[in-house]
Amino acid sequence: MKKGKFLGSLGVVSAAALTLVACGKSSNTSNEGAKTASKFPIETKTKAAKQGGSIKVAEVVDTPFVGVFNEELQMDQPSADVSSPGQESLFDTDDHYKINDKGPATLKLDRKAKTATITIKKGVKWSDGKQVTAKDIEYAYEIIANKATKSQRYASQFNIINGMKEYHEGKAKTISGIEMPDGENGRVAVLHCQELKPGMYYSGNGYIWENAAPYHYLKDIPFSKLESSDQLRKRPIFFGPYKVQKIVRGQSVTWVPNKYYWRGKPKLDKITYQVISPNSSSQAIKSHKFDITRVSNDQWKNVKDTKDVNFVAQIPLYYGYLGFKVGKWDAKKSKNVMNPNSKMNNKSLRQAISYAMNTDAVYKHYTDGLSFQIPTLIPEQFGDYFDKDIKGYTYNLKKANQLLDKAGYKKKGEWRVQPNGKPLKIHLLAMSGTAIQQPLIQNFIQQWKKIGLNVSLVNGRLTEFNSFYDKVQNDDPSVDMFLAAWGLSTEPSQEQMYSEGTMSNYSRFVTPENTKLIKEMDSQKAFDHKYRVNKFHEWQKYMNDEAYVVPTMNRYQIDAVNSKITGYSLKPSKLNNGHQLWYQVAFAK
């Protein structure tokens, strides 16, 4: 389910990483795990399915899920995962993420008229039996754009829809650019735009919202209270194949068939998502406690020989990264404001920190290659948009020291000082995970010590997932840099990630060149594919040089699936649509 970006947690490695603190780099690199995973299928074998049966799905995370059951307000990947049996998007896609007409709604783009027309199919109903309407489409935009909801989904790119900016700023009570030709209870919504964008033909483009919200069910709740309401926390409704039966807050969600589902009756009687600690996941796989469990890459060797399990794998649209705080989000103006005097607003310092990280040695060696360093912020899965010539920040202590020396970060005793002579103390925010996360982070801190940088953890310890992102999103002044991750949208536009007008630009950097390149990659000229590819390459080179956000790693995503199950797939056309996946998962006859 990747219609939009989601906050991710970082992969972790085994206890062997402890040895890296001393040696810094290992020449004994193994790729056996990656070689094995690359041969795994992306889906289970298709077999004749039977009706009935219950399955348990493990949500492998070391913290409770937030549990906001609404796409417009939902940002964390665990909540999106546990919502997936019911949380259906408006559009289906093919395996290249191109929107087709097979889903709950169709999309028609008219470049000349500058309109995007969404038509909901008759019989697409909420789990309370109400038809999904044009108003449900408009209401989703209102939730995102109304400042009272404090939705992290809002970004300036939505201002491409006429009247969106005025609504967001409170100057208008409705969004003038959303037309409902057959009325609020009709099935057609027409978005009148300033211009259409090349990515609009693909899911995850960030300009067209791909979900609807049940206006009839939520309309009486003030926007300011929507996120905390029982309707979104305890009794959510969806139009996907399953409906919520029971929620144990932060721990589990039980789903049963939605009798109004437009595609027909799904095969299973019940799906239960249950939170499980990463430290317990390998034992859960070996004991067959769950029917579907995500493999922690550091534990692969412990589970690889498990019987009666099929392993399916892919490299997801995802990356871990190191971000440097150089500004703040201005909520009144809805934009990022960079502080030129920020401690981390020195390119040489950022580059040196990045060169000192032995990322490849940590992730690649100690997961047998299942996790690995990546060079740019555009994953290789995006084809020619990925610039294969960029090498990224490979481990180089000599270069790191040279950069700091030249920039005036002189050593005063054990530690370097700022160019102005003042002490330099850098506070790193890092996420908790398995038991090994602490020595992994300490490894990086030791690497930075080797170049004379005094780096310590915020509050002296690792921070759990929800508190971590609370600090990052709210620009906690105690944070100088942070190690985080993104689960990405399925269209590579960077407007919703790193523009001046998106809350998701957590480093808060704003430069004229970055703004220019992001606008150009989504411009009218970018309908020419070659032009757009060139702009993506220019942007990657620029971001690599400036190092405000430095990619660290991606990894194989391996799921252990009960061998009796059919229909489970990680293919974009199925996993991307979420509902298609759970509509098809069943026990084999």
Backbone torsions as a table, in degrees:
resi	resn	phi	psi	omega
1	MET	NA	88.2	-174.8
2	LYS	-128.5	61.4	174.5
3	LYS	-77.9	-29.2	-179.2
4	GLY	-141.3	171.1	-178.7
5	LYS	-70.9	151.5	177.5
6	PHE	-136.7	144.1	176.5
7	LEU	-65.3	131.0	-177.4
8	GLY	-113.5	160.0	171.0
9	SER	-99.0	163.0	-176.2
10	LEU	-91.2	143.9	174.1
11	GLY	-68.7	156.6	-178.7
12	VAL	-127.0	168.8	-175.6
13	VAL	-123.9	176.5	-173.6
14	SER	-80.7	174.3	-178.0
15	ALA	-62.4	-18.7	179.1
16	ALA	-61.5	-18.4	179.0
17	ALA	-61.4	-20.9	178.2
18	LEU	-55.6	-33.3	-177.8
19	THR	-67.7	-21.3	-177.9
20	LEU	-69.7	-25.0	-179.4
21	VAL	-57.6	-36.9	-178.0
22	ALA	-84.6	-43.7	-170.1
23	CYS	-93.2	-21.5	176.2
24	GLY	75.9	-36.2	-176.3
25	LYS	-151.6	141.6	-179.1
26	SER	-119.2	134.6	178.3
27	SER	-91.7	-9.6	-177.9
28	ASN	-90.6	65.1	-175.9
29	THR	-87.6	130.6	-179.7
30	SER	-116.4	140.3	176.8
31	ASN	-119.3	21.3	-175.3
32	GLU	-60.7	-42.1	179.4
33	GLY	-61.6	-43.4	179.8
34	ALA	-66.1	-38.7	178.8
35	LYS	-61.9	-39.8	179.1
36	THR	-68.3	-49.0	-176.8
37	ALA	-63.2	-32.9	-178.9
38	SER	-65.7	-18.2	179.6
39	LYS	-94.2	-9.3	179.9
40	PHE	-69.4	145.6	176.3
41	PRO	-70.5	161.7	179.5
42	ILE	-89.7	-6.8	178.2
43	GLU	-154.1	161.0	177.3
44	THR	-72.3	159.7	177.9
45	LYS	-64.5	141.1	179.1
46	THR	-79.5	121.5	179.1
47	LYS	-129.1	164.6	175.9
48	ALA	-61.7	129.2	-175.4
49	ALA	-98.2	148.9	175.0
50	LYS	-111.1	157.3	179.6
51	GLN	-83.8	135.7	174.3
52	GLY	104.4	174.3	179.9
53	GLY	102.2	154.3	179.1
54	SER	-120.8	143.2	176.8
55	ILE	-126.3	153.5	176.4
56	LYS	-115.3	131.0	-179.5
57	VAL	-115.9	129.8	179.2
58	ALA	-85.6	129.0	170.1
59	GLU	-101.0	100.9	-172.1
60	VAL	-83.2	102.1	-178.0
61	VAL	-158.5	148.0	-174.1
62	ASP	-95.5	17.9	-178.5
63	THR	-147.7	154.1	176.7
64	PRO	-61.1	146.8	175.4
65	PHE	-75.7	150.9	-176.3
66	VAL	-63.1	-45.6	175.5
67	GLY	79.5	41.7	169.7
68	VAL	-97.9	106.9	-172.7
69	PHE	-92.4	65.5	180.0
70	ASN	-160.3	122.9	-174.1
71	GLU	-62.2	-31.9	-175.9
72	GLU	-70.3	-22.4	-178.0
73	LEU	-115.2	-4.3	-174.5
74	GLN	-89.6	131.1	-179.8
75	MET	-126.6	-24.1	-174.0
76	ASP	-90.5	141.0	-177.9
77	GLN	-61.2	-41.3	178.9
78	PRO	-57.9	-41.3	178.5
79	SER	-65.6	-37.8	177.3
80	ALA	-65.0	-39.0	179.3
81	ASP	-62.1	-51.9	-175.1
82	VAL	-70.8	-14.7	177.4
83	SER	-87.9	-14.0	-166.5
84	SER	-59.8	-31.3	179.3
85	PRO	-63.7	-21.5	-179.4
86	GLY	-117.7	-21.7	-171.0
87	GLN	-82.1	96.3	-173.7
88	GLU	-104.0	139.8	176.6
89	SER	-87.5	164.3	-178.1
90	LEU	-71.6	-29.6	-171.4
91	PHE	-121.5	142.0	167.5
92	ASP	-89.0	159.9	176.8
93	THR	-132.8	169.5	168.9
94	ASP	-90.1	-171.4	-176.5
95	ASP	-75.5	-3.3	174.4
96	HIS	-107.3	15.6	176.3
97	TYR	71.3	11.7	178.1
98	LYS	-78.6	131.5	-178.4
99	ILE	-68.0	133.5	176.4
100	ASN	-122.4	-174.4	-175.0
101	ASP	-96.8	14.1	-173.4
102	LYS	-88.9	-7.2	-174.9
103	GLY	-89.3	-167.8	180.0
104	PRO	-62.6	-24.7	180.0
105	ALA	-139.8	161.9	176.1
106	THR	-113.4	156.4	-179.2
107	LEU	-125.4	127.0	177.0
108	LYS	-123.0	121.7	-179.8
109	LEU	-103.8	135.9	178.3
110	ASP	-127.6	99.7	-175.7
111	ARG	-63.8	-37.2	-178.2
112	LYS	-66.4	-45.7	-179.8
113	ALA	-82.7	-10.9	-178.8
114	LYS	60.0	45.1	-178.8
115	THR	-126.4	150.6	171.0
116	ALA	-123.4	116.2	-176.7
117	THR	-105.0	121.3	178.9
118	ILE	-106.6	123.4	179.1
119	THR	-118.9	116.8	180.0
120	ILE	-82.1	137.4	179.8
121	LYS	-72.7	144.8	177.5
122	LYS	-65.4	136.1	179.9
123	GLY	95.0	-4.8	173.0
124	VAL	-79.6	109.4	-170.4
125	LYS	-124.4	149.6	171.4
126	TRP	-67.4	162.4	-176.0
127	SER	-69.7	-2.3	171.1
128	ASP	-98.7	6.2	175.2
129	GLY	94.9	-3.1	-179.2
130	LYS	-83.3	137.1	176.8
131	GLN	-62.9	138.8	172.5
132	VAL	-72.2	131.4	-171.8
133	THR	-120.5	172.6	176.3
134	ALA	-59.9	-36.6	179.1
135	LYS	-63.2	-32.5	178.4
136	ASP	-65.1	-31.6	175.9
137	ILE	-70.9	-48.3	179.6
138	GLU	-61.6	-41.0	-176.7
139	TYR	-62.5	-35.2	177.4
140	ALA	-61.2	-41.8	176.7
141	TYR	-64.9	-37.5	179.4
142	GLU	-64.9	-40.0	178.5
143	ILE	-61.5	-44.3	-179.3
144	ILE	-65.5	-43.2	-169.8
145	ALA	-88.6	-21.6	-178.8
146	ASN	-72.6	123.0	-174.7
147	LYS	-61.3	-24.9	-177.5
148	ALA	-65.6	-25.9	179.4
149	THR	-78.1	-21.7	-176.1
150	LYS	56.5	37.3	-179.1
151	SER	-64.9	129.8	176.0
152	GLN	-74.6	-9.4	-178.2
153	ARG	-77.4	-20.0	-175.8
154	TYR	-68.7	136.5	175.3
155	ALA	-146.2	155.6	-176.2
156	SER	-60.9	-19.2	-179.3
157	GLN	-64.9	-24.0	176.2
158	PHE	-66.8	-16.7	179.9
159	ASN	-69.0	-2.8	174.3
160	ILE	-65.9	-24.0	175.9
161	ILE	-81.5	128.1	-178.6
162	ASN	-56.2	132.6	176.4
163	GLY	85.1	-8.1	-178.1
164	MET	-66.1	-43.7	-178.6
165	LYS	-63.1	-43.4	-179.6
166	GLU	-63.9	-39.0	178.2
167	TYR	-66.7	-43.9	-179.1
168	HIS	-62.0	-36.1	-178.1
169	GLU	-84.5	-0.1	178.1
170	GLY	79.6	13.8	-179.0
171	LYS	-88.9	-9.5	178.6
172	ALA	-142.4	148.0	-177.9
173	LYS	-88.3	-16.1	178.0
174	THR	-134.1	166.2	176.8
175	ILE	-94.2	106.0	-171.7
176	SER	-62.7	-27.6	-175.5
177	GLY	-82.0	-0.8	177.1
178	ILE	-103.9	110.9	-177.5
179	GLU	-103.3	138.2	176.3
180	MET	-120.3	86.2	-171.8
181	PRO	-59.2	-27.6	178.8
182	ASP	-104.2	16.6	179.5
183	GLY	88.5	172.5	-177.7
184	GLU	-60.3	-32.6	-178.7
185	ASN	-90.5	4.0	174.7
186	GLY	-76.9	-176.9	-175.8
187	ARG	-115.0	10.9	-177.0
188	VAL	-120.5	129.5	173.1
189	ALA	-125.4	128.8	-179.6
190	VAL	-111.3	121.8	177.3
191	LEU	-94.6	118.0	177.2
192	HIS	-94.3	118.3	-171.4
193	CYS	-113.8	160.4	174.3
194	GLN	-69.4	-33.8	174.2
195	GLU	-166.5	159.1	174.2
196	LEU	-93.4	156.5	-176.4
197	LYS	-115.7	152.2	-177.0
198	PRO	-61.5	-29.4	-178.1
199	GLY	-77.3	-7.7	-173.6
200	MET	-65.9	-16.0	177.7
201	TYR	-78.2	-8.0	-174.0
202	TYR	-119.5	149.8	176.7
203	SER	-66.1	148.9	177.3
204	GLY	78.0	18.4	-175.2
205	ASN	-73.1	-20.0	176.1
206	GLY	84.9	-8.7	177.8
207	TYR	-98.0	-38.1	177.5
208	ILE	-105.4	120.6	177.7
209	TRP	-74.8	134.3	-169.3
210	GLU	-105.7	21.4	-179.0
211	ASN	-132.5	165.2	175.0
212	ALA	-125.0	156.9	178.6
213	ALA	-125.9	139.3	-173.1
214	PRO	-73.6	90.5	-177.0
215	TYR	-57.1	-43.1	-177.3
216	HIS	-61.9	-26.3	-175.3
217	TYR	-91.8	-26.3	-172.9
218	LEU	-114.2	-8.4	-168.5
219	LYS	-59.0	-27.7	-176.9
220	ASP	-86.0	-2.0	180.0
221	ILE	-92.5	125.9	176.3
222	PRO	-58.4	144.0	-178.7
223	PHE	-54.9	-36.5	-177.0
224	SER	-67.7	-20.3	-177.8
225	LYS	-108.7	4.0	-174.0
226	LEU	-62.7	-47.0	-174.6
227	GLU	-63.0	-32.9	-177.8
228	SER	-94.0	1.1	-174.5
229	SER	-70.6	151.8	176.6
230	ASP	-62.5	-30.0	-179.4
231	GLN	-63.9	-28.2	178.7
232	LEU	-102.5	-18.6	-176.9
233	ARG	-101.2	-37.1	-173.4
234	LYS	-116.3	-33.1	-173.6
235	ARG	-132.5	54.5	-178.8
236	PRO	-72.1	153.1	173.6
237	ILE	-122.1	150.6	-177.1
238	PHE	-139.4	173.9	173.2
239	PHE	-118.0	21.1	176.1
240	GLY	-83.3	-173.3	-172.7
241	PRO	-70.1	-21.4	-179.4
242	TYR	-125.0	155.4	176.5
243	LYS	-120.9	156.7	-178.3
244	VAL	-69.8	129.9	172.0
245	GLN	-100.9	-41.7	-176.1
246	LYS	-154.7	138.9	174.6
247	ILE	-122.8	124.8	167.8
248	VAL	-102.6	107.6	-166.0
249	ARG	-50.8	123.7	176.7
250	GLY	77.5	-6.5	-172.2
251	GLN	-120.3	-43.4	-176.2
252	SER	-156.3	156.2	173.2
253	VAL	-137.4	130.4	178.0
254	THR	-109.5	130.7	-176.6
255	TRP	-117.2	142.3	173.7
256	VAL	-129.2	162.4	-175.8
257	PRO	-57.4	140.1	173.3
258	ASN	-88.0	109.2	-173.8
259	LYS	-66.9	-14.2	179.5
260	TYR	-96.5	5.7	-173.7
261	TYR	-60.1	130.5	-169.3
262	TRP	-70.2	-24.8	-179.9
263	ARG	-82.8	-18.0	-176.9
264	GLY	125.4	-175.6	-176.0
265	LYS	-77.6	127.5	175.8
266	PRO	-70.2	166.6	-171.1
267	LYS	-79.8	-35.7	-171.8
268	LEU	-85.8	152.4	176.1
269	ASP	-83.8	-27.9	-175.0
270	LYS	-160.2	141.2	172.0
271	ILE	-127.1	127.4	177.7
272	THR	-120.8	119.5	172.2
273	TYR	-92.0	130.4	-177.7
274	GLN	-132.8	129.3	177.2
275	VAL	-68.5	136.0	176.3
276	ILE	-140.0	140.5	-179.6
277	SER	-67.3	142.3	175.5
278	PRO	-55.0	-32.4	-179.4
279	ASN	-66.5	-21.2	-177.5
280	SER	-102.5	-4.4	-169.9
281	SER	-67.3	-38.3	-178.0
282	SER	-67.0	-40.7	177.7
283	GLN	-65.5	-36.6	178.4
284	ALA	-64.2	-37.7	178.5
285	ILE	-67.5	-45.7	-177.1
286	LYS	-67.1	-30.5	-179.3
287	SER	-94.1	2.3	178.8
288	HIS	57.0	39.5	179.6
289	LYS	-69.0	-31.5	-179.9
290	PHE	-122.2	160.6	176.8
291	ASP	-87.6	-27.1	178.0
292	ILE	-138.4	125.0	-178.4
293	THR	-140.7	131.7	173.5
294	ARG	-72.9	130.5	179.9
295	VAL	-81.0	129.0	170.9
296	SER	-77.5	123.9	-171.8
297	ASN	-59.8	-30.8	179.5
298	ASP	-70.8	-14.3	-178.2
299	GLN	-108.2	10.4	-175.6
300	TRP	-55.0	-43.5	-177.5
301	LYS	-61.9	-27.5	-179.0
302	ASN	-75.2	-22.4	-172.3
303	VAL	-116.8	-8.3	-169.3
304	LYS	-62.4	-23.5	-178.2
305	ASP	-100.6	13.8	-178.3
306	THR	-63.4	133.6	-179.8
307	LYS	-84.4	159.9	176.7
308	ASP	59.1	31.4	178.2
309	VAL	-132.7	136.8	170.9
310	ASN	-104.6	130.8	176.8
311	PHE	-96.4	127.4	172.8
312	VAL	-118.1	148.9	-172.1
313	ALA	-149.1	155.7	171.4
314	GLN	-157.6	165.0	167.4
315	ILE	-99.8	112.5	-171.8
316	PRO	-77.8	167.8	170.6
317	LEU	-77.3	94.9	-168.1
318	TYR	-162.4	151.8	162.8
319	TYR	-157.4	147.7	168.2
320	GLY	-88.2	154.0	-178.8
321	TYR	-153.9	160.3	171.3
322	LEU	-106.0	120.8	-179.8
323	GLY	-111.2	144.0	179.5
324	PHE	-111.8	125.3	179.8
325	LYS	-77.6	118.3	-179.2
326	VAL	-130.7	17.3	-179.9
327	GLY	-179.3	-162.3	-178.7
328	LYS	-140.1	161.3	173.4
329	TRP	-89.3	126.9	176.4
330	ASP	-96.1	102.5	-175.1
331	ALA	-66.1	-34.6	-179.0
332	LYS	-66.1	-40.3	-178.2
333	LYS	-95.8	-4.0	-179.0
334	SER	52.0	51.9	177.3
335	LYS	-155.7	159.3	175.9
336	ASN	-81.8	138.9	178.8
337	VAL	-123.6	117.6	-177.2
338	MET	-85.1	143.1	176.2
339	ASN	-102.2	107.4	-176.6
340	PRO	-62.8	-20.5	-178.9
341	ASN	-97.3	10.3	179.7
342	SER	-59.5	144.4	179.9
343	LYS	-52.6	-38.6	-175.6
344	MET	-94.7	7.5	-178.9
345	ASN	-89.8	52.5	174.4
346	ASN	-133.1	115.1	-173.6
347	LYS	-60.0	-40.2	-179.4
348	SER	-63.2	-38.8	178.3
349	LEU	-64.2	-46.0	180.0
350	ARG	-63.1	-42.9	179.7
351	GLN	-64.5	-42.0	-179.1
352	ALA	-63.1	-43.5	177.6
353	ILE	-58.8	-40.2	-178.1
354	SER	-70.4	-40.7	179.0
355	TYR	-67.9	-25.9	-176.5
356	ALA	-79.8	-10.5	-177.8
357	MET	-82.1	126.1	178.4
358	ASN	-88.6	51.4	-172.0
359	THR	-56.8	-46.5	-176.4
360	ASP	-63.8	-41.2	-179.5
361	ALA	-63.5	-40.3	-178.7
362	VAL	-68.3	-58.3	-170.9
363	TYR	-76.4	-42.3	-174.1
364	LYS	-74.5	-50.3	-175.5
365	HIS	-65.9	-48.3	-169.6
366	TYR	-87.7	6.3	167.4
367	THR	-122.3	20.9	-177.6
368	ASP	54.7	31.1	177.5
369	GLY	88.0	-1.2	-179.4
370	LEU	-67.9	-28.7	170.6
371	SER	-117.5	143.2	-170.2
372	PHE	-154.2	152.8	-179.9
373	GLN	-70.8	144.4	176.4
374	ILE	-124.0	152.1	-171.7
375	PRO	-92.3	-26.7	-173.6
376	THR	-135.2	171.2	-179.6
377	LEU	-84.1	0.4	174.2
378	ILE	-110.5	108.8	-177.7
379	PRO	-61.4	153.3	-177.7
380	GLU	-60.5	-25.5	-179.1
381	GLN	-63.3	-16.6	178.9
382	PHE	-82.6	14.4	171.7
383	GLY	65.1	-129.7	-174.1
384	ASP	-72.5	-9.0	172.4
385	TYR	-68.3	-26.8	177.2
386	PHE	-73.7	129.0	179.8
387	ASP	-93.1	102.8	-175.2
388	LYS	-72.2	-11.0	-178.4
389	ASP	-83.9	-12.0	179.9
390	ILE	-83.3	127.5	-175.9
391	LYS	-94.8	-16.6	179.3
392	GLY	74.3	-162.9	-176.2
393	TYR	-101.7	87.2	176.3
394	THR	-81.2	154.3	-173.7
395	TYR	-56.4	121.2	-178.1
396	ASN	-158.8	87.6	-178.2
397	LEU	-64.8	-35.6	179.9
398	LYS	-61.5	-45.7	179.9
399	LYS	-65.8	-38.5	178.9
400	ALA	-61.1	-46.0	178.4
401	ASN	-63.5	-41.3	179.3
402	GLN	-61.8	-42.4	179.2
403	LEU	-61.2	-43.8	-179.1
404	LEU	-68.5	-41.5	178.6
405	ASP	-60.2	-47.2	-177.2
406	LYS	-66.2	-32.2	-178.0
407	ALA	-83.3	-1.9	175.8
408	GLY	90.6	14.1	175.7
409	TYR	-86.2	80.8	-173.8
410	LYS	-81.1	152.5	178.4
411	LYS	-81.5	133.9	175.7
412	LYS	-128.2	90.5	-171.5
413	GLY	79.6	-132.9	-177.2
414	GLU	-75.6	-30.1	-171.2
415	TRP	-113.5	154.0	173.3
416	ARG	-80.4	153.4	175.8
417	VAL	-112.7	166.1	177.5
418	GLN	-68.5	159.7	178.8
419	PRO	-54.6	-26.4	178.7
420	ASN	-85.1	3.3	177.0
421	GLY	91.6	-8.9	-179.1
422	LYS	-77.8	153.8	179.2
423	PRO	-58.9	148.7	179.0
424	LEU	-117.0	107.5	175.2
425	LYS	-118.4	125.7	-175.9
426	ILE	-113.9	129.2	-177.2
427	HIS	-106.9	120.6	-177.4
428	LEU	-101.2	129.5	172.4
429	LEU	-98.4	121.2	-178.8
430	ALA	-133.9	149.0	-172.2
431	MET	-89.4	144.6	173.6
432	SER	-74.2	165.4	180.0
433	GLY	-164.5	-123.3	175.8
434	THR	-79.5	179.0	-177.2
435	ALA	-60.8	-20.9	-175.8
436	ILE	-89.5	-6.7	-176.9
437	GLN	-60.0	-37.0	-179.9
438	GLN	-60.4	-54.2	178.2
439	PRO	-64.1	-29.2	176.4
440	LEU	-62.0	-48.5	-179.5
441	ILE	-67.8	-38.3	177.3
442	GLN	-61.8	-31.7	174.9
443	ASN	-58.3	-47.6	179.6
444	PHE	-64.6	-39.6	179.5
445	ILE	-62.3	-37.3	176.0
446	GLN	-66.3	-36.3	177.7
447	GLN	-63.1	-42.9	-179.8
448	TRP	-69.2	-30.8	176.1
449	LYS	-62.6	-33.9	-179.7
450	LYS	-62.3	-24.2	177.7
451	ILE	-104.9	14.1	173.0
452	GLY	84.7	17.9	-179.5
453	LEU	-100.3	128.1	-179.1
454	ASN	-89.0	94.8	-177.6
455	VAL	-112.6	132.8	176.9
456	SER	-136.9	158.6	179.9
457	LEU	-74.0	142.6	173.3
458	VAL	-59.0	127.5	-177.4
459	ASN	61.9	13.4	175.2
460	GLY	73.3	13.2	-177.3
461	ARG	-155.6	168.1	174.3
462	LEU	-71.1	154.1	-175.4
463	THR	-117.2	134.2	-179.0
464	GLU	-68.6	158.0	-169.8
465	PHE	-46.2	-54.7	-174.0
466	ASN	-67.5	-42.1	177.7
467	SER	-67.8	-35.4	178.0
468	PHE	-56.0	-54.0	-176.4
469	TYR	-72.5	-24.8	173.9
470	ASP	-62.8	-43.0	178.6
471	LYS	-67.4	-43.1	-178.8
472	VAL	-64.7	-47.5	-176.2
473	GLN	-67.7	-33.3	-177.0
474	ASN	-97.8	13.9	174.4
475	ASP	52.9	50.3	177.6
476	ASP	-54.2	124.7	-175.4
477	PRO	-64.7	-13.6	179.4
478	SER	-79.2	-7.6	-174.8
479	VAL	-101.3	122.2	174.3
480	ASP	-99.0	-37.2	176.8
481	MET	-151.3	159.2	-173.0
482	PHE	-149.2	146.0	176.8
483	LEU	-103.5	113.3	-175.1
484	ALA	-135.7	-170.1	-179.0
485	ALA	-153.7	155.0	175.8
486	TRP	-124.5	134.2	159.9
487	GLY	-93.2	123.8	-163.3
488	LEU	-94.3	158.2	169.0
489	SER	-67.0	162.8	-174.2
490	THR	-92.7	7.1	172.5
491	GLU	-126.0	134.5	-167.1
492	PRO	-78.6	2.9	177.6
493	SER	-48.3	137.0	-177.0
494	GLN	-101.0	3.3	-178.6
495	GLU	-58.5	-43.2	-176.0
496	GLN	-80.4	-6.4	-178.7
497	MET	-103.9	-45.4	-166.7
498	TYR	-133.4	19.4	179.3
499	SER	-84.8	170.7	179.1
500	GLU	-63.4	-32.5	-171.7
501	GLY	-102.8	26.2	176.6
502	THR	-122.2	134.4	179.3
503	MET	-67.1	-19.3	-176.7
504	SER	-77.2	-7.7	174.2
505	ASN	-78.7	76.5	-168.3
506	TYR	-70.5	-20.0	174.8
507	SER	-74.2	-22.7	178.4
508	ARG	68.9	26.8	176.2
509	PHE	-83.0	140.0	177.8
510	VAL	-140.4	117.7	177.0
511	THR	-133.9	150.5	178.2
512	PRO	-57.8	-38.2	-178.1
513	GLU	-68.0	-42.3	178.2
514	ASN	-62.6	-45.8	178.9
515	THR	-59.5	-44.8	-179.0
516	LYS	-61.3	-48.4	-177.4
517	LEU	-66.0	-40.2	179.0
518	ILE	-65.1	-40.2	177.5
519	LYS	-65.5	-40.6	-177.9
520	GLU	-67.1	-36.8	-178.0
521	MET	-69.8	-15.0	176.8
522	ASP	-117.0	16.2	-175.9
523	SER	-79.6	176.4	176.7
524	GLN	-63.9	-33.3	176.3
525	LYS	-62.9	-26.5	-176.2
526	ALA	-74.0	-4.2	169.5
527	PHE	-64.7	-20.3	170.6
528	ASP	-81.1	112.8	-172.1
529	HIS	-58.8	-41.4	-178.5
530	LYS	-62.3	-41.4	178.4
531	TYR	-62.1	-44.9	-177.7
532	ARG	-65.0	-41.7	177.5
533	VAL	-58.8	-43.6	179.9
534	ASN	-61.0	-39.8	-179.8
535	LYS	-68.4	-36.6	175.8
536	PHE	-64.0	-39.6	178.8
537	HIS	-67.0	-42.0	177.3
538	GLU	-60.2	-42.0	-178.5
539	TRP	-65.7	-41.6	179.0
540	GLN	-63.2	-40.7	177.5
541	LYS	-63.4	-42.4	-179.7
542	TYR	-63.9	-47.0	-178.6
543	MET	-66.8	-35.7	177.5
544	ASN	-63.8	-40.7	-178.8
545	ASP	-71.2	-43.3	-175.9
546	GLU	-75.0	-32.1	174.3
547	ALA	57.1	38.6	171.7
548	TYR	-73.6	-34.3	176.8
549	VAL	-133.3	120.0	-174.8
550	VAL	-115.5	117.5	179.6
551	PRO	-65.5	143.3	178.9
552	THR	-112.7	-60.2	-171.3
553	MET	-149.2	158.5	164.6
554	ASN	-129.1	178.5	-178.1
555	ARG	-158.3	158.7	169.9
556	TYR	-68.0	136.0	175.3
557	GLN	-104.6	112.0	-176.5
558	ILE	-114.6	129.6	176.5
559	ASP	-113.1	134.1	174.6
560	ALA	-94.4	118.8	-172.8
561	VAL	-119.9	131.0	174.5
562	ASN	-46.5	127.8	-175.3
563	SER	-64.7	-12.6	178.9
564	LYS	-86.6	-3.1	-175.8
565	ILE	-95.2	139.3	174.1
566	THR	-122.1	158.6	175.3
567	GLY	88.8	0.5	179.7
568	TYR	-86.2	130.7	-172.7
569	SER	-146.9	147.9	172.0
570	LEU	-107.7	10.6	178.3
571	LYS	-63.9	140.9	179.6
572	PRO	-53.7	-40.0	-176.5
573	SER	-66.0	-20.9	-179.4
574	LYS	-107.5	-52.9	-179.7
575	LEU	-66.1	-38.6	-178.9
576	ASN	-61.2	-31.3	-178.4
577	ASN	-93.4	-6.9	174.4
578	GLY	61.8	-65.0	-177.3
579	HIS	-62.7	-38.5	178.3
580	GLN	-61.2	-39.6	179.1
581	LEU	-59.1	-55.1	-173.8
582	TRP	-74.2	-21.3	174.4
583	TYR	-67.7	-29.0	-174.1
584	GLN	-99.5	-20.0	-179.0
585	VAL	-66.8	133.9	-177.5
586	ALA	-160.4	170.2	170.0
587	PHE	-85.5	140.4	178.5
588	ALA	-75.1	149.0	178.7
589	LYS	-67.8	NA	NA
